[in-house]
Amino acid sequence: MDQWNDILEDTFAGSIGGITFVLSAHPFDTIKVRMQMFSENTSILKTAYKIFNQEGPFAFYKGVISPLFFSFPVSVTLFACYEQYMRYFQVDRYSYQLMHWGVGGAYAGFIQSFATSPSELFKIVFQMQISERTHKSVLRCIFEFVNKEGIASVFKGVYSTIFRDIPQYTTFFIAFESTKQYLQKEKGYLTIFDQFLAGITAGIVCICFSYPQDMVKTKIQYEILESKQNRKYQGMDGGISKCVKEIYKAGGFKGFWQGFNSCAIYYMVASSAQLVGYEQSRIFWDTYIKH
């Protein structure tokens, strides 16, 4: 019975965290994707103004249905795997456990990559529709790609997603748990503001360790719109090495950080909202449902 209660709690809290993550910062993600895909050197404000001026305010939420549609499996998988790891190894949540935080985050990041990859693939397809709407809905888009290329098309970029998500969630949970523990030791308890602060810290730290990989992933996944014979990023590693070489050749090391400002804001806002939603959902469950 306790095991089922844990599963239900992880599912409930993870789903709320996923929804708050998507809704809070999708506009910044749209700006980030546009900055990654267009090579001109521009700022967040210029890119945002261009989107607003040419496509209107709702353009910032292009592609939001895809991450919302997938937010349940993605966020639930991430937090459930992390909590499962912590319970399996009986990790003391009130002591400094750097290794367990990191390994648990890497394990959770690896597993949830298989849910994240399709979500972000279709999100990017919709975000890059600028002048005309070729794809009307997420489900139609999924059926179209599956019908044309098979189920493997849905997982284009999964290797690059794993390449990004393992370091991202290793550092994400280390930063989140260590900040929480520091703040809790100071006062003996955590407020919503403390959870918010821990989320901001986790967001900025994890994106610093994973943004270049995110750039690679975006370019590889956007190639789904090309015909098979015109795709460059293929091979045993899913095209990662070829994409890395191409980005470096075009822009050097700076090329991997194009759009970083928008992504940093995106992750600070989204991670703080996600983790506050997640933590408050667990408190709500323990207070009103569990007992």
Sine and cosine of phi, psi and omega as CSV:
sin_phi,cos_phi,sin_psi,cos_psi,sin_omega,cos_omega
0.00,0.00,-0.68,0.73,0.03,-1.00
-0.88,0.48,-0.62,0.79,-0.01,-1.00
-0.90,0.43,-0.68,0.74,0.03,-1.00
-0.91,0.41,-0.61,0.79,0.04,-1.00
-0.90,0.45,-0.65,0.76,0.04,-1.00
-0.89,0.45,-0.69,0.73,0.00,-1.00
-0.89,0.46,-0.71,0.70,0.00,-1.00
-0.91,0.42,-0.63,0.77,0.03,-1.00
-0.91,0.42,-0.70,0.71,0.04,-1.00
-0.87,0.50,-0.66,0.75,-0.01,-1.00
-0.91,0.41,-0.72,0.69,-0.01,-1.00
-0.90,0.44,-0.79,0.62,-0.05,-1.00
-0.92,0.40,-0.65,0.76,0.00,-1.00
-0.90,0.43,-0.63,0.78,0.00,-1.00
-0.93,0.37,-0.66,0.75,0.05,-1.00
-0.90,0.44,-0.68,0.73,0.04,-1.00
-0.87,0.49,-0.63,0.78,0.00,-1.00
-0.91,0.41,-0.68,0.74,-0.01,-1.00
-0.91,0.41,-0.71,0.71,0.01,-1.00
-0.91,0.42,-0.57,0.82,0.04,-1.00
-0.88,0.48,-0.76,0.65,-0.08,-1.00
-0.93,0.38,-0.77,0.64,-0.12,-0.99
-0.94,0.35,-0.50,0.87,-0.12,-0.99
-0.96,0.28,-0.50,0.87,-0.19,-0.98
-0.67,-0.74,0.26,0.97,-0.02,-1.00
-0.85,0.53,-0.62,0.78,0.03,-1.00
-0.84,0.55,-0.63,0.78,0.03,-1.00
-0.92,0.38,-0.54,0.84,0.03,-1.00
-0.93,0.37,-0.63,0.78,0.04,-1.00
-0.88,0.47,-0.69,0.72,0.04,-1.00
-0.88,0.47,-0.69,0.72,-0.01,-1.00
-0.86,0.51,-0.73,0.68,-0.03,-1.00
-0.89,0.45,-0.67,0.74,0.03,-1.00
-0.89,0.46,-0.65,0.76,0.00,-1.00
-0.93,0.37,-0.55,0.83,0.03,-1.00
-0.94,0.34,-0.61,0.79,-0.13,-0.99
-1.00,0.07,-0.42,0.91,0.04,-1.00
-0.96,-0.27,0.83,-0.57,-0.21,-0.98
-0.98,0.21,-0.22,0.98,-0.04,-1.00
-0.89,0.46,0.60,-0.80,-0.04,-1.00
-0.98,0.20,0.97,-0.25,-0.07,-1.00
-0.69,-0.72,0.19,-0.98,-0.04,-1.00
-0.98,-0.22,0.16,-0.99,0.04,-1.00
-0.86,0.51,-0.74,0.67,-0.07,-1.00
-0.91,0.42,-0.64,0.77,0.03,-1.00
-0.91,0.42,-0.68,0.74,0.01,-1.00
-0.91,0.41,-0.69,0.72,0.01,-1.00
-0.89,0.46,-0.68,0.73,0.00,-1.00
-0.90,0.44,-0.65,0.76,0.00,-1.00
-0.89,0.46,-0.69,0.72,0.03,-1.00
-0.89,0.45,-0.73,0.68,-0.02,-1.00
-0.89,0.45,-0.70,0.71,-0.07,-1.00
-0.93,0.36,-0.65,0.76,-0.09,-1.00
-1.00,0.00,-0.49,0.87,-0.15,-0.99
-0.82,-0.57,-0.17,0.99,0.02,-1.00
1.00,-0.03,0.21,-0.98,-0.09,-1.00
-0.91,0.42,-0.51,0.86,-0.04,-1.00
-0.96,0.29,-0.20,0.98,0.02,-1.00
-0.90,0.44,-0.43,0.90,0.00,-1.00
-0.92,0.39,-0.35,0.94,0.02,-1.00
-0.97,-0.26,0.34,0.94,0.11,-0.99
-0.88,0.48,0.71,-0.71,0.04,-1.00
0.99,0.17,0.08,1.00,-0.06,-1.00
-0.93,0.37,-0.45,0.89,-0.02,-1.00
-0.90,0.44,-0.59,0.81,-0.01,-1.00
-0.89,0.46,-0.81,0.58,0.04,-1.00
-0.90,0.43,-0.53,0.85,0.07,-1.00
-0.92,0.40,-0.67,0.75,0.02,-1.00
-0.87,0.49,-0.64,0.77,-0.04,-1.00
-0.99,-0.11,-0.06,1.00,-0.09,-1.00
-0.88,0.48,-0.56,0.83,0.01,-1.00
-0.88,0.47,-0.86,0.51,-0.01,-1.00
-0.91,0.42,-0.57,0.82,-0.05,-1.00
-0.92,0.38,-0.83,0.55,-0.07,-1.00
-0.94,0.34,-0.64,0.76,0.03,-1.00
-0.88,0.47,-0.69,0.72,0.00,-1.00
-0.88,0.47,-0.71,0.71,-0.02,-1.00
-0.85,0.53,-0.83,0.55,-0.10,-1.00
-0.96,0.28,-0.56,0.83,0.02,-1.00
-0.91,0.42,-0.66,0.75,0.02,-1.00
-0.91,0.42,-0.65,0.76,0.02,-1.00
-0.90,0.43,-0.74,0.67,0.00,-1.00
-0.91,0.41,-0.60,0.80,0.04,-1.00
-0.88,0.48,-0.69,0.72,0.04,-1.00
-0.87,0.48,-0.73,0.68,-0.04,-1.00
-0.90,0.44,-0.61,0.80,0.02,-1.00
-0.96,0.29,-0.64,0.77,-0.04,-1.00
-0.88,0.48,-0.67,0.74,-0.01,-1.00
-1.00,-0.05,0.10,0.99,0.06,-1.00
0.77,0.64,0.78,0.63,-0.05,-1.00
-0.96,0.28,0.76,-0.65,0.06,-1.00
-0.95,0.32,0.92,-0.40,-0.09,-1.00
-0.97,0.26,-0.16,0.99,-0.06,-1.00
-0.95,-0.30,0.18,0.98,0.06,-1.00
-0.83,-0.56,0.24,-0.97,-0.06,-1.00
-0.97,0.26,0.91,-0.42,-0.09,-1.00
-0.77,-0.64,0.87,0.48,-0.10,-1.00
-0.83,0.56,-0.72,0.69,-0.05,-1.00
-0.89,0.45,-0.72,0.69,-0.01,-1.00
-0.92,0.40,-0.62,0.78,0.05,-1.00
-0.87,0.49,-0.70,0.71,-0.03,-1.00
-0.93,0.37,-0.75,0.67,-0.02,-1.00
-0.92,0.40,-0.66,0.75,0.04,-1.00
-0.88,0.48,-0.64,0.77,0.04,-1.00
-0.92,0.39,-0.65,0.76,0.02,-1.00
-0.90,0.43,-0.68,0.73,0.03,-1.00
-0.88,0.47,-0.73,0.68,0.00,-1.00
-0.90,0.43,-0.66,0.75,0.01,-1.00
-0.90,0.44,-0.65,0.76,0.01,-1.00
-0.90,0.44,-0.75,0.66,-0.05,-1.00
-0.90,0.43,-0.71,0.70,-0.07,-1.00
-0.96,0.29,-0.23,0.97,0.06,-1.00
-0.83,0.55,-0.54,0.84,-0.06,-1.00
-0.96,0.28,-0.32,0.95,0.12,-0.99
-1.00,-0.08,-0.57,0.82,-0.02,-1.00
-0.93,0.38,-0.66,0.75,-0.12,-0.99
-0.84,0.55,-0.78,0.63,0.04,-1.00
-0.89,0.45,-0.63,0.78,0.00,-1.00
-0.85,0.53,-0.75,0.66,-0.06,-1.00
-0.97,0.26,-0.48,0.88,0.07,-1.00
-0.85,0.52,-0.79,0.61,-0.05,-1.00
-0.96,0.27,-0.48,0.88,0.09,-1.00
-0.88,0.48,-0.72,0.70,-0.01,-1.00
-0.90,0.43,-0.66,0.75,0.02,-1.00
-0.84,0.54,-0.70,0.72,-0.01,-1.00
-0.96,0.28,-0.61,0.79,-0.01,-1.00
-0.91,0.42,-0.47,0.88,-0.05,-1.00
-1.00,-0.03,0.08,1.00,0.12,-0.99
-0.98,0.18,0.97,-0.26,-0.14,-0.99
-0.99,-0.17,-0.87,0.50,-0.10,-0.99
-1.00,-0.04,-0.54,0.84,-0.02,-1.00
-0.65,-0.76,0.50,-0.87,-0.02,-1.00
-1.00,-0.07,1.00,-0.08,0.03,-1.00
-0.95,0.31,-0.62,0.78,-0.02,-1.00
-0.94,-0.34,0.82,-0.58,-0.11,-0.99
-1.00,0.03,-0.57,0.82,-0.05,-1.00
-0.54,-0.84,0.34,-0.94,-0.01,-1.00
-0.89,0.46,-0.73,0.69,-0.05,-1.00
-0.89,0.46,-0.68,0.74,0.04,-1.00
-0.88,0.47,-0.66,0.75,0.00,-1.00
-0.89,0.45,-0.69,0.72,0.03,-1.00
-0.87,0.49,-0.76,0.65,-0.02,-1.00
-0.88,0.47,-0.60,0.80,0.00,-1.00
-0.89,0.45,-0.74,0.67,-0.01,-1.00
-0.92,0.38,-0.66,0.75,0.00,-1.00
-0.91,0.43,-0.66,0.75,0.00,-1.00
-0.91,0.43,-0.59,0.81,-0.06,-1.00
-0.99,0.16,-0.68,0.73,-0.15,-0.99
-0.81,-0.59,-0.03,1.00,-0.03,-1.00
1.00,-0.02,0.09,-1.00,-0.08,-1.00
-0.90,0.44,-0.42,0.91,-0.01,-1.00
-0.88,0.48,-0.46,0.89,-0.02,-1.00
-0.89,0.46,-0.53,0.85,-0.01,-1.00
-0.91,0.42,-0.44,0.90,-0.06,-1.00
-0.97,-0.24,0.36,0.93,0.09,-1.00
-0.89,0.45,0.78,-0.62,-0.01,-1.00
1.00,-0.03,0.15,0.99,-0.04,-1.00
-0.92,0.39,-0.57,0.82,0.03,-1.00
-0.91,0.42,-0.66,0.75,0.01,-1.00
-0.94,0.33,-0.46,0.89,0.07,-1.00
-0.93,0.36,-0.68,0.73,0.07,-1.00
-0.89,0.46,-0.68,0.73,0.03,-1.00
-0.83,0.56,-0.57,0.82,0.03,-1.00
-1.00,0.07,-0.70,0.72,-0.23,-0.97
-0.97,0.26,-0.47,0.88,0.01,-1.00
-0.90,0.43,-0.81,0.59,0.06,-1.00
-0.92,0.39,-0.52,0.85,-0.03,-1.00
-0.89,0.46,-0.75,0.66,-0.08,-1.00
-1.00,0.05,-0.27,0.96,0.20,-0.98
-0.89,0.46,-0.79,0.62,-0.03,-1.00
-0.96,0.28,-0.51,0.86,0.01,-1.00
-0.86,0.51,-0.78,0.62,-0.06,-1.00
-0.97,0.25,-0.53,0.85,0.08,-1.00
-0.88,0.47,-0.74,0.67,-0.02,-1.00
-0.91,0.41,-0.67,0.74,-0.03,-1.00
-0.91,0.42,-0.77,0.64,-0.06,-1.00
-0.93,0.37,-0.64,0.77,-0.03,-1.00
-0.94,0.34,-0.61,0.80,0.06,-1.00
-0.92,0.40,-0.70,0.72,0.05,-1.00
-0.85,0.53,-0.71,0.70,-0.05,-1.00
-0.92,0.40,-0.64,0.77,0.03,-1.00
-0.88,0.47,-0.72,0.69,-0.02,-1.00
-0.93,0.38,-0.57,0.82,-0.01,-1.00
-0.94,0.33,-0.59,0.81,0.02,-1.00
-0.92,0.39,-0.55,0.83,-0.01,-1.00
-0.91,0.40,-0.66,0.75,-0.12,-0.99
-0.89,-0.45,-0.29,0.96,-0.02,-1.00
1.00,0.03,-0.08,1.00,0.03,-1.00
-0.40,-0.92,0.19,-0.98,0.00,-1.00
-0.88,-0.48,0.75,-0.67,0.11,-0.99
-1.00,-0.08,0.13,-0.99,0.08,-1.00
-0.88,0.47,-0.61,0.79,0.03,-1.00
-0.88,0.48,-0.64,0.77,0.04,-1.00
-0.88,0.47,-0.69,0.73,0.03,-1.00
-0.89,0.46,-0.65,0.76,0.04,-1.00
-0.88,0.47,-0.70,0.71,0.01,-1.00
-0.90,0.44,-0.66,0.75,0.04,-1.00
-0.89,0.45,-0.59,0.80,0.04,-1.00
-0.92,0.39,-0.67,0.75,0.06,-1.00
-0.87,0.49,-0.72,0.70,0.01,-1.00
-0.87,0.49,-0.72,0.69,0.01,-1.00
-0.88,0.48,-0.66,0.75,-0.02,-1.00
-0.90,0.44,-0.74,0.68,-0.06,-1.00
-0.95,0.32,-0.60,0.80,0.01,-1.00
-0.92,0.39,-0.73,0.68,-0.08,-1.00
-0.92,0.39,-0.56,0.83,-0.02,-1.00
-0.95,0.30,-0.49,0.87,0.07,-1.00
-0.90,0.43,-0.48,0.87,-0.01,-1.00
-1.00,-0.06,-0.06,1.00,-0.10,-0.99
-0.69,-0.73,-0.02,1.00,-0.09,-1.00
-0.90,0.43,-0.70,0.72,0.03,-1.00
-0.84,0.54,-0.62,0.79,0.04,-1.00
-0.92,0.40,-0.54,0.84,0.02,-1.00
-0.93,0.38,-0.61,0.79,0.07,-1.00
-0.87,0.50,-0.72,0.70,0.02,-1.00
-0.88,0.48,-0.72,0.70,-0.03,-1.00
-0.88,0.48,-0.68,0.73,-0.02,-1.00
-0.87,0.50,-0.73,0.69,-0.03,-1.00
-0.91,0.41,-0.64,0.77,0.01,-1.00
-0.92,0.40,-0.69,0.73,-0.04,-1.00
-0.95,0.32,-0.57,0.82,0.00,-1.00
-0.90,0.44,-0.39,0.92,-0.01,-1.00
-0.92,0.39,-0.16,0.99,0.04,-1.00
-0.85,0.52,-0.42,0.91,-0.03,-1.00
-0.98,0.19,-0.20,0.98,0.07,-1.00
-1.00,0.09,0.44,-0.90,0.11,-0.99
-0.93,0.37,0.41,-0.91,-0.11,-0.99
-0.82,0.57,-0.65,0.76,-0.07,-1.00
-0.95,0.32,-0.30,0.95,0.00,-1.00
-0.99,-0.13,0.02,1.00,-0.03,-1.00
-0.99,0.15,0.73,-0.68,-0.04,-1.00
-1.00,-0.06,-0.53,0.85,-0.18,-0.98
-1.00,-0.05,1.00,0.07,0.02,-1.00
-0.66,-0.75,0.17,-0.98,0.01,-1.00
0.75,-0.66,-0.06,-1.00,-0.06,-1.00
-0.88,0.48,-0.52,0.85,-0.03,-1.00
-0.99,-0.13,0.25,0.97,0.01,-1.00
0.96,0.29,0.30,0.95,0.03,-1.00
1.00,0.03,0.12,0.99,-0.06,-1.00
-0.87,0.49,-0.78,0.63,-0.08,-1.00
-0.89,0.46,-0.64,0.77,0.00,-1.00
-0.92,0.40,-0.65,0.76,0.00,-1.00
-0.92,0.40,-0.66,0.75,0.03,-1.00
-0.87,0.50,-0.72,0.69,0.01,-1.00
-0.89,0.46,-0.65,0.76,-0.03,-1.00
-0.92,0.39,-0.69,0.73,0.01,-1.00
-0.90,0.44,-0.69,0.73,-0.01,-1.00
-0.91,0.43,-0.65,0.76,-0.01,-1.00
-0.90,0.43,-0.61,0.79,-0.05,-1.00
-0.98,0.19,-0.60,0.80,-0.12,-0.99
-0.68,-0.74,0.12,0.99,-0.05,-1.00
0.91,0.41,-0.38,-0.93,-0.01,-1.00
-0.91,0.42,-0.50,0.87,0.01,-1.00
-0.90,0.44,-0.46,0.89,-0.02,-1.00
-0.88,0.47,-0.45,0.89,-0.01,-1.00
-0.98,0.18,-0.17,0.98,-0.09,-1.00
-0.91,-0.40,0.23,0.97,0.03,-1.00
-0.90,0.44,0.81,-0.58,-0.03,-1.00
0.99,0.10,0.16,0.99,-0.07,-1.00
-0.89,0.47,-0.64,0.77,-0.04,-1.00
-0.84,0.55,-0.72,0.69,0.01,-1.00
-0.90,0.43,-0.65,0.76,-0.02,-1.00
-0.93,0.37,-0.59,0.81,0.03,-1.00
-0.89,0.45,-0.70,0.71,0.06,-1.00
-0.89,0.45,-0.70,0.72,0.00,-1.00
-0.82,0.57,-0.75,0.66,-0.05,-1.00
-0.96,0.29,-0.55,0.84,0.05,-1.00
-0.90,0.43,-0.71,0.70,0.00,-1.00
-0.93,0.37,-0.76,0.65,-0.10,-0.99
-0.92,0.39,-0.70,0.72,-0.03,-1.00
-0.92,0.40,-0.64,0.77,0.02,-1.00
-0.91,0.41,-0.68,0.73,0.03,-1.00
-0.91,0.42,-0.66,0.75,-0.01,-1.00
-0.89,0.45,-0.73,0.69,-0.09,-1.00
-0.96,0.27,-0.55,0.83,0.12,-0.99
-0.91,0.41,-0.70,0.71,0.05,-1.00
-0.86,0.51,-0.67,0.74,-0.01,-1.00
-0.92,0.40,-0.77,0.64,-0.04,-1.00
-0.91,0.42,-0.67,0.74,0.00,-1.00
-0.93,0.38,-0.54,0.84,0.05,-1.00
-0.92,0.40,-0.62,0.78,0.04,-1.00
-0.92,0.39,-0.64,0.77,0.05,-1.00
-0.90,0.44,-0.69,0.72,0.02,-1.00
-0.87,0.49,-0.70,0.72,-0.02,-1.00
-0.89,0.46,-0.75,0.66,-0.03,-1.00
-0.90,0.43,-0.53,0.85,-0.06,-1.00
-0.99,0.12,-0.71,0.71,-0.18,-0.98
-0.95,-0.32,-0.33,0.94,-0.10,-0.99
-0.91,-0.41,-0.71,0.71,-0.11,-0.99
-0.89,0.45,-0.66,0.75,-0.10,-0.99
-0.99,-0.16,0.00,0.00,0.00,0.00
